[in-house]
Structure formats: C-alpha cells, structure tokens
C-alpha cells in the first residue's frame, strides 16, 4: 500500500480526540428524577453491564476508525503497480477513412486488426485515435483508458472522401513526441493505396523516437470501375451528356444507367454514341435500378471494358433544356460501390422568351410592345413573342394587358405557366375576366374614384429589388407616375412596390404557387396619362422583365466531397436531394459548406435556388497499392529519441491511484461506520 | 354521559375548590336516594299493618276505601361516613411533563371533588394525610363547615421522604369510627404483602374502601430514550441508566405490582381504581357513587 499524499496521515492522530472524550466523560451527568425506580431490575439499573461496556468500546472503536479512514482517504492510498518497471508506450491509431476502404471487407478486416493492436497495450499505456479525412483530427485524444478508442473505433465507418497519410502521421508524431513515454508508436490503419502517399515529403522526418506500424495490405479488388461526373453540352439537337468510365481491373462487362429528375421526360428515348464506335445503341429498359425521383433510367448501356480502359460515352438527352435539372450516372455494383454513381446539374445559359399579349382594345398605340422590342437586345437578351396557343415555355416572362388573356384557354395556360414556376407582369385592363382571375388568387382590383386631378404613384418600397434597380439608375425614374384612371389592390394582400394611398397598392407582387406575378394598377397606354411616353416607361419594363427572369434562375454548382463550397448571399436552407446526400436533413447555413456525402444538394435563399452536384474524388477510385517497399519507413527518423527525464514514479503513482480510487472506498466505509456509530451511540449511556 | 374535561385546563386551575367543583359538575353528582325505607316524604310502597306498627304511618284514606289497614312507606335517607386519605410521600410529588399535575395535586383534586360530592350527599366527610405518620386527621362529620376544613387540610403543603403506608393506614383505622368508607389516594409504592394485614383489618372492622391508585403516564409507559442519571426522590439513590435496555423489565414489574394491589383490594371486597394523571379523575367520583349506592 502506497500513499499519494502521506502527509495527510498525520490526521490519524485525531483518533486521540474520541479516546480523550471517552476517558473524561465516564457517566452521563444529566439527572432525571423518577419515583418508581424500585421496579427496575437490579441488574438493569446500571448501564455498566457487559453489553453496555461492549457497546461503548465498539462505539469508541468506530469513531477512531472513522477518523483513521478519513485521514487515509485524504492521503489517497494506492497499491504499488508492478508494471511501473515496464516501459510506457504512447500509441496513436491513425485511421484512413477514405472511401476506398468501402471496398469489399477492407474496413472490417483493418478495424479488427486495429482492435487487436489496442488489445496488446498494457495498463498505463496511452492510446489515441485519429482520422485522416477530411483533415487529420483526434477522435479520442491519447488516454490511458483503452476502452474509449475501442468504443470509438466500433462506431466508425469509412467516409466518401480521399485521404493522405502524411499530414495525419506528422500530427500524430508531434503529439506523441510531446507525451512522456519510453516508446512512441503510430499504428497506421490504411489500405496502402498509392494515392495515400502521393505528395509526401519523405525528406522531412517524423520526430525522433516515433515509429510506424502499418496494417497488412489488403488483397486487390477483382472488379472495380468508376464513373466520372458527366459533362453536359448543348448540340444542335439539344443536350448531350459525356460520361467517362474508368476500368481499374481486368476485362469486364458493366451496365451504365442514366437518370434525370424531370418527370416530363419519357424514358428510353435518348440515343447514345460510343466514341470508340459510332454505332447507335437502343436503350434497353432496366426496371431494377430505379433511383428516386425518376422511376426509370433515361438510358441504359452495356459496356465491354478492356483492362485498365477509360471509355467515354456520349448520350443525347431528350426533352427541354430551358430549365435546370440534375442527372445521375450509375454503374452496376462492383467491389467499390462508392464511385459507381456520379452527378451533374444542368443550368440553361440563356434567358427564355418574353410572351406579350395583344394590346388592349382602344389603345392608341402598343407602347409596351415597342418598349420591349427595344429592350430585347439589352442584357439579359430575350426574344419577344406572342403567347403560344398551347403550353407556354416554363422559362419565360409573360407581359399581359388584355382582358382576353385571363379567360378561357388563355387563363388555363397562364395558370399552368405559373404552376411551372413562370412569371408574369400584369397591367390593369379594367375588364371582368382579369378581375375574376385576380379574385381567384385573393387579390381584388378596385377602380380609383374619378377626380379632376390625376392620381400619383408614390411611397415606393425602396427595399424591393426591382425598385432598388430602378432607383439606382436615376431617382427621377420614380417620379412623374401620374394617371387619370387606375385600380388599387389591398396593400395587405400583395407585397406592395408602390402605393396610390396608404392602404391602396398601385404595384404589387403576388406569389401564385412557385410562380411570381407583378400586378400594376394602371394601363400601359396614353388613355390614362402620359406615363408611356415618360423616361421611366422603358426602364420599368426592362427592369421588371429582368427581375422576373432572375426570380426563376437556378444556379448550378459542382464540387467534390470534402471540398468547401462558398454560399454567397444571405443565410439559406441547405438539404440533400439525391444519392447518399438525400439523408442530409435541412439546416440553415451561410458563408460556406463542406459536403461530406456525394449527391445532389439544394440551397434555397429568399428568392434564389441553387443546385449542387457533389461527387467523390475520382483519384480515390484507383485502389492500386504502393508497390515500392514500405513508404512510412522513409518518414521515420534515424536519430535516437532524446533523453527525457520522465518523472516515472510520480506519474505512475498518480495514474495508479486514479485507476483504482481507493480513497472513494475509504470515504464510503467511513460513512457506513458513521451510520453504525450513530445507531450504536443511541443505545449506550455515552 | 360526563362532559369531557381538559386536563391541561384543570391543571391550570390553581384553586383547589374550583377544581373540585369542575370535577363534581362534570360527573353531575348530587344527593342520592337510600335503598332503606322509613319515614320520609318520598313515597316508596304500601305494606300490611302489623300490630305494634306506628299508627301514625297508617294510610287512613286507604283504610276508608278498602276497610283494610296499610302502612305507607317512604325512602329513608341515611348518612355515610367517608374518610379521605391522601398519600403525601415524596414519590407523589412527581410530574413527567410541565403541563401535567403531579400525582399529589391530582390526588388532592380528586379528593377535593369527592369531598364536595360527599357534602352534596349530606354524608359525613373526614380526612387524613398519610405521611411518615398519620397527620391532619379530621373525623367524618356532616357539619356545614367540614367541607372547608377538608379542603384546607388538602391544601396544606405536606411531603415527607417516604411513607410507611401500612403503618399510617393502621393509624387511620385506629382513629376512624365504625363503618367508614376509606378513600385512599396513593401511588401504593409499598409491597402488597406489607399492606395486606391492614386491608384485611378494614374488612373485619366493617369498613369499606376505595383505592385510587395514581400513576404518572411516564411511570406507566416508561418511554425514556436517552441514558441519564436516574434519581429516586424518596431514597435519594442515583443510578446511571440505559432506559431502552431496562424498559421491558420495568413495565412488567410495574404492571405486576399494580395487579397485586388490585387483587388485594378485590379479595377483600373493596374497589380499586387505576388513574393516570393525564386523564380526568371523574372515574374516581363515579366509583365513589357506585360504592355509595351499594352501601345504601
């Protein structure tokens, strides 16, 4: 038995106190007059019988023991550890958690090997657990409790990143060098990919005394190929996806499937052309590989891959290209499934058309048509056309001023157009069809009362993007808007841009499902005033169309797992959509994000929507092992470890005391003895 | 049904006559009716005339109606001689709690109330204090001033270290007239065998007796928990005592002594009543009335 703080044992002299009290206070002095003592048995009259004497001595013994145990607890007892003579080890387990470890049984086998290594450690050895990716970091800092790294190891799984060994080894080596130990060892749990050591500076050594033990190299995969992210380009016939498939093993036949998240597209109508042979291949239907949301693959192709071949496949995609969508290319399963899917996002590069209906009957001239034709060549460039009789193109802006555009088939087309995310600029026509259509969307057009002077438009919402764009040109753009006839909207029913009066909006924005409508309570010709010939007329139309185009815009970003992607603008909602990323729940983010799972992500800000295609790093797919010897030997320093004066006994004593906290048992025993003392003391006369 | 009495309120009454009236009123005791019949105003029964009977008691109206002579009988009221004896030994001067009466005060109150009942019954009341010798003795008398004399004697502070109960009782028996009712208020801390002779003597001499065996609740229950130095007020001896260890034996010995005293009185045809000082002594008054009724 040893003592961490033996000076506290002096407290054991306190046992003299109960002894002294015991000797001084022999009998109770409190007198009690009681007249019927004659009925007490002679043997019971005195408390000085054998039982009482025994109890008194027992109580005295308990009191002395309590004090002695408390003194012992403060002195922190511990048993001498025989392992104190054994050299202490400091071990860092560095785990390669790149996605190449998902191949076959690599992860399970290497983890079991690591567990055995931790099991070889003796008491007093320190062990820590470090992950290589996305950047070297301690999961468990070096500790003498070997169960914690084991528990953490059991809960780990390989990620979707690539990893390099050197930064992790240096970080672990520096940490081990700072620990007081006789032996410092890094246990490297890795599949020894050639890639793991790429870029390593073998001329710079680890701290002296730090050794590296690496896990056994796993067997090579029997069947491994990877698909790279498709490249989307436009052709005369539409859109073309260029898909690259790399074979890392021998000859094999693989199936490549292409999915698109557009339910409007019928499957099986794409054509493909292999670059190594210009033959057109019909796309067979494969119902067994249907990812969400496309129920069927757009294209399925069988590939006969030669050993180590890189095959490029070009696939023409059917369907409209005027709106954003994402694609997923998928190979059938092999030894490493992590790189068998790749993702891409298509974003149209140009704006859609502006759909302008006919001028209202009675208009003296088509001011809006002339102004829009003039603005068509300004950026963003657009084409001006009349609304088609059938379905309106989704990526378009409709400018409507005729009451006929709000009735019959035209109204149905307008509703479908807005339901697809289209946008519209509406001028008041004063007709019943327009009022009815607006009433359906919870907005009422009320005519302004007739008066001699004209109605000015004022009280502009300067924070609105459209008003801000107008005012940035010239503030005078917001002046001179006067009308002899107008219609007002309740300010609480719309997002007002300008007002006739306090509660009456002159220009308001309405959300109709995903679509956006700018409603103006005045007509765009000279029947109600000279506004169409003022300098603000054309800029307003141009900015309004630009604003409505921008509201539909979807920004597409591509990236890799572990890569930090900037998120410009205000905070928004980030969530996964497809692939392993689909499990990423919605969170509010701003600034930047580092996705750790591949797939399609969506980032939604106030009026903007961005799609992110995140793929695994292609270089990690090559599972080829390092063949030129053991690379870590090049990092080990040949210099001897510096002679460090390790206060072994003191440290070992502290650790031994912490491992078996006997002081706690001493306190517990003292507490029990106090209870026994209280119980017995009440039965004795002192 | 007696009105309940609060012992704390009773103990707070410092005037002995007041206590006595409270107790007597609680029992509702008044004049009693004798079972003996004689010449009185209260009709009891008719009986046939026998030669030699007093002609003044013949019911002449009945003779006129029935032509037969009948005597008219009425209840006769007879006085009883009651001798109240109070043990004033040091052991009686004990109360285990501040709000309790000592056994001595309790006995005084009970006997004072009894003396009031005796007075209301027009019986003859006497008194004696059982100290080292019989003291303060007043023979039974039904004179109007006797009640005040009895209360004055009861209020006389008297205590001695120890009372030889057998001897003082014998002295009372010597002094008492014939056919008295001895009402003895004591804690009877005397061996039963020692007082057996004098109890038997009372029986042989035609006396009646009512023993009021007084005890403090703590004497009966013995619930002390803390060890202490116990003192006997009569002998002055002191013992260090562990009450929980001695409690069981004490209670058994106390109960056995009480049973022996109880049996001694009952064997001689007397009444014995155990009273706790935390319960109003109305039972004592009821017992007296019962004894009184049995003797009439």
Contacts between the chains, C-beta under 8 A, distances in Angstrom:
chain1	res1	chain2	res2	distance
A	27	B	229	6.9
A	27	B	240	5.1
A	28	B	226	8.0
A	28	B	227	5.3
A	28	B	228	5.3
A	28	B	229	5.8
A	28	B	240	6.3
A	29	B	229	6.5
A	30	B	226	7.5
A	30	B	228	4.6
A	30	B	229	6.4
A	31	B	228	6.9
A	31	B	229	4.9
A	31	B	230	7.8
A	31	B	231	5.5
A	31	B	238	7.3
A	32	B	224	7.0
A	32	B	228	4.5
A	32	B	229	6.8
A	32	B	230	5.2
A	32	B	231	6.9
A	32	B	241	8.0
A	33	B	94	6.9
A	33	B	230	7.9
A	33	B	231	4.9
A	33	B	233	5.5
A	34	B	94	7.7
A	34	B	218	7.8
A	34	B	219	7.8
A	34	B	230	5.1
A	34	B	231	7.0
A	34	B	232	7.2
A	35	B	90	7.4
A	35	B	91	3.7
A	35	B	92	7.9
A	35	B	94	4.7
A	35	B	187	7.3
A	35	B	189	7.2
A	35	B	216	8.0
A	35	B	219	7.0
A	35	B	232	6.8
A	35	B	233	5.4
A	35	B	234	6.8
A	36	B	91	7.2
A	36	B	187	7.8
A	36	B	189	6.8
A	36	B	219	4.9
A	36	B	250	7.9
A	36	B	254	6.5
A	37	B	230	5.9
A	37	B	232	4.6
A	37	B	237	7.4
A	37	B	239	6.8
A	38	B	189	6.5
A	38	B	232	7.4
A	39	B	250	5.4
A	39	B	253	3.9
A	39	B	254	4.7
A	39	B	257	6.5
A	40	B	239	7.6
A	40	B	241	7.4
A	40	B	246	5.5
A	40	B	249	7.0
A	40	B	250	5.3
A	40	B	253	7.3
A	41	B	246	6.9
A	41	B	249	4.6
A	41	B	250	7.7
A	41	B	253	7.1
A	44	B	245	6.3
A	44	B	246	4.0
A	44	B	249	5.3
A	44	B	250	7.6
A	45	B	239	4.5
A	45	B	241	6.4
A	45	B	246	7.1
A	46	B	239	5.9
A	46	B	240	6.1
A	46	B	241	7.4
A	47	B	227	6.0
A	47	B	240	4.9
A	47	B	241	6.0
A	47	B	242	4.1
A	47	B	245	7.2
A	48	B	240	6.9
A	49	B	245	7.9
A	51	B	245	7.4
A	52	B	242	6.1
A	52	B	245	7.3
A	682	B	225	7.6
A	683	B	242	7.1
A	683	B	244	6.5
A	683	B	245	7.5
A	684	B	227	6.8
A	684	B	242	6.9
A	685	B	227	3.3
A	685	B	228	7.8
A	685	B	240	5.6
A	685	B	241	7.5
A	685	B	242	5.4
A	686	B	227	7.1
